[in-house]
Amino acid sequence: MRNNVASFWIDDRVADLKAMWASGRSGGEIASSFGVTRCAVLGKIFRLGLADRMFVNKRTPEQIQAAKRAKNQRANERRRTSRVNTKKLAPKKLTITNLEALRCVEVEPLGKTLLELGPNECRYPYGDGPFLFCGNPILDGCSYCGPHFGVTARRGQT
């Protein structure tokens, strides 16, 4: 594939490219006249060392400063409008008095360690120190057994 691309730039085309670039035509204009992409033309210009014109800044220092101020102003405006009321997003405190009541569902946990768990065994944790896990058979496509899935699933989720 690379040989096909390299064979495109024969000496006559390179001479035409240099002349068009020197006359002030853009890379896109040159590309459309050759029937290639703009990137192919600009790459060849860069490899030929003619790219000096590509890096000339045509804006005045005042225009550059004005553009920087406008950019900073837009950024500040985005920051102002994206601020949210953090009090509304603060998590609500749970007032559950008996946390163990949530864990006591209609299943007897087998009390397996993480290393003892098999690939199809419930991973619902028990305990506060070294955790033990339920270990009962899981539901298809879930990490928990049926009763523990009911405890952990959000409403509306099946």
Secondary structure by P-SEA (a helix, b strand, c coil): caaaaaacccaaaaaaaaaaaaacccaaaaaaaacccaaaaaaaaaaaccccccccccccaaaaaaaaaaaaaaaaaaaaaacccccccccccccccccccccccccccccccccccccccccccccccccccccccccccccccaaaaaaccccccc
